[in-house]
C-alpha cells in the first residue's frame, strides 16, 4: 500500500482554484479524476519499467482504493481513518471512521473508555486546526477533566478491561495463604490468582477463577502496581479499591498520547491536561 497526502497541493493552489475546490465533494472529484486519467496507469508503468531493468515481470496492478478526509497513522496496521470514498462508495456527507489495531476497536478496552477515545479521536481527525492550536488544547483539557469525573463515578465493571484466563495451574504455585506465581506469569492469571486468594481469605473458597473470560483492573499493593480480576458483572465486596490514576492512564492517557505524538501535539501530562509551552509549539 502507498499513502499520499493531497493537502499540500490544495494548499498551494492559487486563490482562484482554492475557491473552485473549497468543498470535500469538489476535492474528491478532482482526486478521483486525476487517478482515473493519469496516476493509476502511471504507477503501473513506473513499476513495470523498474522491474524490466532487473529482468523481472511486474504483476502489480495499482488502483485507488480509498480517499480519506483525514488520517492518523501510528505504525503498520495501527491507524484511524476518516473515509470519504471506498470502492465506488461516496461518503463525503457522512465520513466512515475506520480503525485498525487501536484501542477504540479492541474488545479488551472498557466500553466507557472506547466511547471517550472515539470522541477524542473524532476531535483530532475533524476539529484540529494547526492554526488554532491553543483553542484546541483548551477544549481538549476541558473534555479530559469532564471525562475523568465520569470515569471515577462509573461502576468497576464499566472501567475494567476484559481478558481470557488460561494455563492457570501452569503458573500458580499457591493462591491460598499467599500468592506465589512462576516467572513470566500472564497478567490474566495474576488477576485471577488475586481474586482466588482474596476469596479464600474472606471465607469464600466456593468462588474460584481458573479459566474463561474475566474482567480486571489495576490496584496498589504497597508501592507496586498489581491486578485484581473478577467474573463479568460479579465484582465481590472483598475486592480491593481501584487505582484510578493507573487505570485512567493505561486506558485513556497512554492511547491518546500516542495519537498526539504522531500529530506533533504536546502530550497529556501527569496533571491530566496538555500543558502549552511558554513559547507555543
Backbone torsions as a table, in degrees:
resi	resn	phi	psi	omega
1	UNK	NA	148.5	175.8
2	UNK	-129.0	132.5	179.3
3	UNK	-113.7	131.8	177.5
4	UNK	-130.3	151.8	177.5
5	UNK	-107.3	131.3	178.6
6	UNK	-94.4	-7.5	-176.6
7	UNK	-58.0	-44.4	179.2
8	UNK	-57.6	-35.4	179.7
9	UNK	-66.2	-47.4	-179.7
10	UNK	-67.3	-31.1	179.8
11	UNK	-69.4	-34.0	-175.7
12	UNK	-91.6	2.4	177.0
13	UNK	-66.2	155.7	175.7
14	UNK	-67.3	156.8	178.7
15	UNK	-51.1	-36.1	-179.8
16	UNK	-61.7	-45.5	-178.8
17	UNK	-77.4	-28.8	175.9
18	UNK	-64.2	-34.2	175.4
19	UNK	-68.1	-35.0	-179.4
20	UNK	-69.2	-35.4	-178.3
21	UNK	-114.7	58.1	-176.7
22	UNK	-103.4	12.6	177.9
23	UNK	-134.1	159.0	179.0
24	UNK	-61.2	-38.2	-179.7
25	UNK	-63.0	-44.4	-178.5
26	UNK	-66.3	-41.5	179.1
27	UNK	-65.6	-41.7	179.9
28	UNK	-64.5	-41.5	178.4
29	UNK	-59.1	-43.1	178.8
30	UNK	-62.0	-47.2	-177.5
31	UNK	-62.6	-46.4	-179.4
32	UNK	-64.0	-39.9	180.0
33	UNK	-66.1	-39.8	-179.8
34	UNK	-64.5	-42.6	178.1
35	UNK	-64.7	-44.1	-176.7
36	UNK	-65.1	-43.1	-174.9
37	UNK	-82.8	-24.6	-171.1
38	UNK	-138.6	-58.1	-162.2
39	UNK	-70.0	-38.2	179.9
40	UNK	-57.8	-49.8	-179.5
41	UNK	-66.1	-39.1	-178.3
42	UNK	-66.3	-40.3	179.6
43	UNK	-63.4	-40.3	177.2
44	UNK	-65.7	-38.3	179.5
45	UNK	-67.2	-42.7	179.0
46	UNK	-61.6	-41.8	-179.9
47	UNK	-65.8	-43.2	-179.9
48	UNK	-64.0	-44.5	-179.5
49	UNK	-61.1	-40.1	-178.8
50	UNK	-67.7	-41.6	-179.7
51	UNK	-74.2	-32.1	177.4
52	UNK	-59.2	-36.2	179.6
53	UNK	-62.7	-26.8	-178.9
54	UNK	-105.6	18.8	177.8
55	UNK	58.8	35.3	177.4
56	UNK	-101.5	175.9	179.3
57	UNK	-125.7	112.4	-176.9
58	UNK	-72.5	128.1	175.8
59	UNK	-114.8	8.8	-179.7
60	UNK	-78.3	144.4	176.0
61	UNK	-136.3	95.2	-177.0
62	UNK	-78.9	139.6	172.7
63	UNK	-157.3	155.8	179.9
64	UNK	-71.3	124.2	-178.8
65	UNK	-95.6	-46.9	179.9
66	UNK	-153.4	161.7	176.0
67	UNK	-126.7	133.3	-178.8
68	UNK	-113.3	142.8	172.5
69	UNK	-67.7	-39.0	176.2
70	UNK	-157.7	162.4	-177.9
71	UNK	-155.7	143.1	172.6
72	UNK	-122.8	116.9	179.5
73	UNK	-106.7	128.6	179.3
74	UNK	-99.4	-41.7	-179.3
75	UNK	-167.3	-178.7	177.9
76	UNK	-61.2	128.6	-179.3
77	UNK	61.4	27.9	174.0
78	UNK	-138.5	98.8	-174.9
79	UNK	-160.4	166.7	167.1
80	UNK	-129.6	138.9	-178.4
81	UNK	-131.5	145.4	171.5
82	UNK	-106.6	95.7	-170.1
83	UNK	-86.6	128.7	176.9
84	UNK	-112.1	-12.1	176.6
85	UNK	-151.5	130.6	177.9
86	UNK	-152.5	117.6	175.0
87	UNK	49.4	49.5	175.9
88	UNK	88.6	-6.4	-178.9
89	UNK	-99.2	128.4	179.9
90	UNK	-96.9	132.1	-177.0
91	UNK	-135.8	33.1	-177.6
92	UNK	-65.7	-31.7	-179.8
93	UNK	-76.0	-27.5	-178.5
94	UNK	-144.9	78.4	-177.1
95	UNK	-55.6	144.7	-178.9
96	UNK	-95.1	124.4	176.3
97	UNK	-80.4	120.0	-177.8
98	UNK	-121.7	121.7	-174.8
99	UNK	-128.0	145.5	176.6
100	UNK	-141.3	129.5	172.2
101	UNK	71.8	12.2	179.9
102	UNK	-116.1	165.4	-170.0
103	UNK	-62.9	-26.7	-176.3
104	UNK	-70.1	-11.8	177.8
105	UNK	-116.9	0.4	-179.1
106	UNK	-83.7	129.9	-179.3
107	UNK	-67.5	-20.0	179.7
108	UNK	-75.3	-18.8	179.8
109	UNK	-75.7	133.0	178.4
110	UNK	-55.2	142.0	-175.5
111	UNK	-57.0	-41.7	-178.6
112	UNK	-65.9	-32.6	178.2
113	UNK	-73.0	-37.0	175.7
114	UNK	-61.2	-38.2	178.3
115	UNK	-63.6	-46.9	178.9
116	UNK	-61.3	-47.8	-176.7
117	UNK	-63.0	-40.9	179.6
118	UNK	-62.5	-40.5	179.2
119	UNK	-66.0	-43.0	179.6
120	UNK	-65.7	-41.9	178.5
121	UNK	-64.3	-38.2	175.8
122	UNK	-60.0	-40.2	176.8
123	UNK	-62.7	-43.1	-179.6
124	UNK	-65.6	-36.2	-178.5
125	UNK	-76.1	-39.7	-169.3
126	UNK	-110.4	-28.9	-169.7
127	UNK	-109.8	-7.6	-179.0
128	UNK	-77.3	123.4	177.5
129	UNK	-118.6	113.9	-179.2
130	UNK	-56.7	-21.8	179.4
131	UNK	-85.6	-6.3	179.3
132	UNK	-133.1	52.3	-174.3
133	UNK	-63.6	-43.7	-176.0
134	UNK	-63.1	-43.5	179.2
135	UNK	-60.6	-40.3	180.0
136	UNK	-64.3	-43.1	-178.9
137	UNK	-65.9	-39.9	176.9
138	UNK	-60.4	-42.9	178.5
139	UNK	-64.1	-42.1	-179.2
140	UNK	-65.5	-40.7	179.5
141	UNK	-64.0	-40.1	177.7
142	UNK	-63.4	-40.4	-179.3
143	UNK	-67.6	-41.6	179.0
144	UNK	-61.7	-41.3	178.8
145	UNK	-62.8	-43.4	-179.1
146	UNK	-67.1	-41.6	-179.3
147	UNK	-69.1	-35.3	179.8
148	UNK	-64.4	-39.2	177.3
149	UNK	-63.9	-40.7	178.0
150	UNK	-66.5	-38.1	178.3
151	UNK	-62.9	-44.4	-179.6
152	UNK	-66.1	-28.7	-177.2
153	UNK	-87.1	-10.5	-175.6
154	UNK	-76.9	152.2	175.4
155	UNK	-62.2	153.8	-179.0
156	UNK	-56.4	-38.9	179.1
157	UNK	-53.9	-40.0	-172.7
158	UNK	-76.3	-20.6	-177.7
159	UNK	-110.4	5.0	-179.7
160	UNK	-93.6	146.5	178.3
161	UNK	-81.2	160.1	177.3
162	UNK	-104.0	145.4	179.8
163	UNK	-159.5	156.3	177.2
164	UNK	-100.3	140.6	179.2
165	UNK	-104.2	132.5	177.2
166	UNK	-149.0	159.7	178.8
167	UNK	55.4	40.4	-176.9
168	UNK	-58.8	-51.3	-175.8
169	UNK	-68.0	-21.5	179.0
170	UNK	-67.3	-32.6	-173.4
171	UNK	-109.1	-19.3	-175.3
172	UNK	-98.4	117.4	177.4
173	UNK	-86.0	-42.3	179.7
174	UNK	-151.1	137.3	175.5
175	UNK	-135.1	20.2	-179.0
176	UNK	-99.4	-91.1	-178.3
177	UNK	-65.4	-31.9	177.1
178	UNK	-148.4	171.7	179.1
179	UNK	-106.0	116.1	177.9
180	UNK	-123.4	120.1	-177.0
181	UNK	-121.7	150.2	174.6
182	UNK	-78.2	162.6	-179.7
183	UNK	-64.0	153.3	-179.9
184	UNK	63.1	26.7	177.9
185	UNK	-66.6	129.6	179.7
186	UNK	-63.7	151.2	178.5
187	UNK	-53.4	-43.6	-177.3
188	UNK	-60.5	-39.7	-180.0
189	UNK	-70.7	-38.1	176.3
190	UNK	-58.4	-45.9	-178.6
191	UNK	-63.8	-41.6	179.3
192	UNK	-67.9	-38.5	179.5
193	UNK	-64.2	-38.4	177.3
194	UNK	-62.2	-44.2	178.0
195	UNK	-60.5	-47.6	-178.4
196	UNK	-64.3	-38.8	179.5
197	UNK	-64.1	-45.8	-179.6
198	UNK	-67.7	-36.0	177.2
199	UNK	-62.4	-44.2	178.9
200	UNK	-62.9	-44.6	-178.0
201	UNK	-66.1	-25.4	-178.8
202	UNK	-101.5	19.3	176.2
203	UNK	69.6	27.5	-180.0
204	UNK	-121.4	54.1	-179.6
205	UNK	-64.2	-12.8	178.1
206	UNK	-72.6	-15.5	179.5
207	UNK	-97.2	117.8	178.4
208	UNK	-140.8	147.2	174.3
209	UNK	-120.9	112.4	-177.9
210	UNK	-118.7	-26.0	-176.8
211	UNK	-162.4	174.4	177.5
212	UNK	89.9	-172.3	-178.5
213	UNK	-83.1	134.8	176.1
214	UNK	-135.5	172.6	169.3
215	UNK	-112.2	152.8	179.5
216	UNK	-147.5	158.9	178.3
217	UNK	-146.1	167.7	-178.1
218	UNK	-84.3	139.2	175.9
219	UNK	-132.4	169.0	174.9
220	UNK	-109.2	129.3	173.5
221	UNK	-121.7	97.9	-170.8
222	UNK	68.2	-124.5	177.6
223	UNK	-97.6	-1.3	-175.9
224	UNK	-96.5	149.8	173.9
225	UNK	-89.4	131.2	179.0
226	UNK	-135.2	-168.7	-175.1
227	UNK	-136.0	150.6	172.7
228	UNK	-133.0	132.8	179.4
229	UNK	-108.2	168.6	175.8
230	UNK	-165.1	157.9	178.2
231	UNK	-66.7	153.7	178.7
232	UNK	-52.1	126.2	175.1
233	UNK	69.7	12.2	-175.5
234	UNK	-134.3	48.8	176.9
235	UNK	-68.3	119.3	-172.8
236	UNK	-77.3	163.8	179.9
237	UNK	-70.8	-17.3	178.6
238	UNK	-89.6	4.3	-179.5
239	UNK	-66.3	138.7	179.2
240	UNK	-70.9	160.5	-178.7
241	UNK	-66.4	152.7	178.7
242	UNK	-73.5	138.8	168.3
243	UNK	-85.5	87.9	-172.3
244	UNK	-61.3	-35.2	-179.3
245	UNK	-60.7	-48.2	-179.8
246	UNK	-70.0	-41.6	-179.1
247	UNK	-61.0	-43.3	178.4
248	UNK	-66.6	-43.2	-178.5
249	UNK	-61.7	-47.0	-175.1
250	UNK	-70.8	-32.8	-174.6
251	UNK	-95.2	-21.0	-178.3
252	UNK	-124.5	-57.6	-172.8
253	UNK	-62.4	-50.0	-177.9
254	UNK	-61.8	-47.2	177.8
255	UNK	-61.8	-41.9	-179.7
256	UNK	-66.3	-40.6	-179.7
257	UNK	-61.2	-32.2	178.0
258	UNK	-64.1	-37.1	175.8
259	UNK	-70.1	-40.9	-178.8
260	UNK	-63.5	-40.6	177.8
261	UNK	-61.0	-44.0	-179.8
262	UNK	-62.9	-29.2	-178.1
263	UNK	-97.4	4.8	179.3
264	UNK	61.2	39.7	176.0
265	UNK	-109.4	140.2	179.1
266	UNK	-53.6	144.6	-177.2
267	UNK	-77.7	161.8	173.4
268	UNK	-73.2	128.2	-176.2
269	UNK	-87.9	-177.5	179.2
270	UNK	-67.9	-13.3	177.1
271	UNK	-86.3	7.8	177.6
272	UNK	67.5	30.9	176.1
273	UNK	-151.5	161.4	175.3
274	UNK	-89.0	122.6	-178.7
275	UNK	-99.0	127.1	-179.0
276	UNK	-86.5	131.5	177.0
277	UNK	-63.8	150.8	-179.1
278	UNK	-52.8	-36.6	-177.5
279	UNK	-104.7	21.2	177.7
280	UNK	78.1	-167.0	179.2
281	UNK	-148.5	NA	NA
